[in-house]
């Protein structure tokens, strides 16, 4: 019985090894060997009727870009306008890392299309400082150690600026409530609230 089992197993192994070797010897389908139809579809440019010219005032400067109509505001800022300070986190509007101000209102840039904001005023983290002088909230984040890895910090700061402007800083609990859309995986929430609280009092 054991001899029969071992023999059958050996045959199966040999068959598998032989088949694997044959497959490994086949040439890979690189881009230059793909069928013509497949190559054409991957290289097809975006039709002109799906492109739009978007004009924005970003951080006080007039900017223009021609983008696919499906381009998010986040991708416009990062990939077309070379403003990588706004971070792509979840890309689903759940983490707040991509928060920017559009006409002084906070927006998750990953959830909104660039073409929806024609002629809007957009402020990103790059537009807060005045030369070498940091925005008061940026300085407060440093003073209160409101960041660790720093990835969520641009979104936290932009949301905090809006939180103060909106007048939602009456208490630490109120600040936490109105900042709840911005997640910090490092858990620096207490210090973030302190930074916003200090800036609001000084303002």
Order of alpha helices (4+ residues) and beta strands (2+ residues): alpha-alpha-beta-beta-beta-beta-beta-alpha-alpha-alpha-alpha
